[in-house]
Amino acid sequence: MLVNVWHDRFTLGDEIGKALGIVALFAVVFALLNRYVLKSLFHFFTTDGEMLFIGTMAYNFGAAALCYQAGVSPIVGSFFAGFSLSQLPSRVQIQNKVASLKGYGMTTFYFMMGIYVHLNGGFFETNFGFSILVSFVNVFVSPVIIVMFAWLCGVKARTAIYTSLLSNSLGETTLTLQVLAFEAGMFSQATFLNLVVSTMMSLSPRSRKPVVM
């Protein structure tokens, strides 16, 4: 359930620092798990396909629940869990069983987003037009600006165009940052919902290829 935690300018810096500190701490925890625990654990899970599937799902949702209990969005836990699994030697077996680490990660990630973000008719009546405008700027205007600045910097035309096309859609990392910013009080609820909806509208199949759970 969304809660408007908009902070005034005197406490905003403290809240941002606190949120970033907690996220950094969880990143260290998952890195240690990956190094000392997950390799042996998932090597054991790979002996049975059903156990591997259940273990993967349990790890992902358990990480999300752990972050939630610590006061961080469960989306962060799901993201770090997926990233840590993608670094395991057994990732090929996990990929074959779960169909695709990318597909599995996207499914659980957007499942968490669906739980976290609640849209109602009032949003579409008052703010949906702004989300369309932001999506239009990101998809069509941003590439043009990038090409112009790249040309001014002397970048080759092919490189500039390719770079601009890679930057015309937002993705899962952007959504995660938006959640963190909202929880830290950087965004009001209306701003957060506008950005989430505009991000979802700018997603394309091409932009989803490099995603990590």
N, C-alpha and C positions, 0 to 999 in steps of 0.2 A: 504494500500500500504506500502510495506516495505521500510524503509529508513535506510541506514547504519549510525548509530550514534556512531560509534566506538570512544571512548574517549582515550586520552593519560593517562599515569599513574598519572599525576598531578591532573586531574579532575575526575578520575574514582571513588574515594572514595566519593566525594561530590555527584555524580550522584546516586550512590548506596544508600547513606543515604537518599537522597531526595525521591527516589522511594519507599524505605521501609517505610518512614514516611507517604507518601500519602496512601499507602496500609493500614497501621495501622490506619490511620484516617478513612478510609472507613470502616474498620472492626468495629470500635467504632460506626460509624453512623448506620450500619446495625444492630448491637446489640441493639442500642437504638430503632430503628424502630421495631425490633422484640418484644421488651419488652413493648413498649407504644402504638404502632400503629397497627402492623400487626395482632395481635390477634383479636381485635375488627373488623378490616376491613375485614379480611377473614372469620370471623364468619358471617358477613353480606353477603359476597359473596356466602357462602354455602347454602343460601336459594334458589338459582337457579343454576342449573348445567351449563348452558351456561354462566352465569355471572361469575361463578367460573373459568371456563376455560379461558375466556377473561381476567379476572383480574390477573390470574396467568401468562399468557403470557405477558400482559402489564407490570407487575411488573418486570419480568425478563429482558425484552428488555429495559425497562426504566432505570433499574439499570445499564445495559451495556452502554446505551447512556450517563448516568450521569458520569460514570467513563471516558468515552471517552472525554467528554467535559472538564474534569478535568486534562486531560493529561495522564490518565492511560489506559491500554489496556481494551477494553470492556469485554474481557474474565474474568478479575478480577471481574467486576460487575456481570456478569452472575454467576460466582462461588459463590460469597457472597450471591446473591439473592437466589440461590438454597439452600445454607446452612441455611439461615434464615427461609425459608419456611419449611425445613425438621424438624425444631424445634417447629412448631406450633401445638397446640392441634387439629386443623382441618386438619392435614396432611393426615389423612386417607381418608377424603372426597376428598382432592386434588388428592391423589394417585388414587382413584377409577375413578375420572373424566378424569384425564390426562393420564390414563392407568398405569403409573408408574412414581413416582418422579425420580427414577434412569434413566429410559428410556427417560423421558422428559429432564432431565438435560443433559444426554449424547448427545441427539439430538441438543439441543441449544448450548451446549459447542462446539461440533465439527462444528456446523454451523458457530459459531464465528471464530473458527480456520480456516475454509475454506475461510472466508472473509479476514482474516488477513494475511495468509501465501499464497504467490504466487510462484508456482513452474513452471519452464519452461524447455524446452528441454536441454538448456545449463547445468542445474544442473545435469541432469541424465547422460550427457556426461562426466562431469568432477568430480562430487562429490558423485555420487550415490554409488560407490564402497566403499567409506569410511563409508557411512551410514550402508551398509551391514556389514562391519567389526565391527562397534560399536554395532550393534544389536547382532551379534554373540557373542561378548565378554560379553554383558549383559545377554543374555539368557543362554549361555552354560558355560562360564568361571567364571562369578561372583558366581554362586552357589557352584562351586568347591572350590573357595577361601574361601567362608563363612564357608563351612563345615570344611575345614582345620583349620581355626582360632578357630572355635567353639570347635573342638576336642582338640586343644592345651589349650583352656581355661577350659576344663573339662566338657563341656556341653554334655548331653546325646545325643546319636546318633540320636534318633527319633526326638528330638527337633531341633538338628542342621540341619537335612535333611529337616524338615518341614519349618524351617526358610529360608533355602536357596531357596526352591521352591517358597516361597512367595516373594522373592526379585529378581526373574529372569525376571521381566517385569516392565516397567515403566508405568505411568498412567497420569491421568488428572492433578494431582497436579504438577507432573514433567513438563508437558507442560506449565502450568501457570508460574512456576518458570523460565522456559526457555524464555518465552515472557518477563517477568520482567527483566531478566538479559540482554536480547537483547536491550530493551528500555533504560536500564541504561548504555549501552555501554560496558558491560562486554564481549559480544560476537560480533564478526563480523557477517555480513550477511551470509557468507558461513558457518561459524560454527553453527549459529542458524538453518539454513535450514538442515544441516547434523544431528543435534541433534533432530529436530522435526521429520524428516523422520525416523530416527532410533528408536525413541520412538514409533511412530505409528506402525512400523514393529514388535516391541517387545510386543505390547498389545495382551492380550489373553482374552477370555470370563471369565476366572476365575478372572483375575485382575480387571475386571470391576464391580464385584459384590458389593464391598463396596463403590463405588463412590457416592459422593453427588453432585447433580446438579452442 
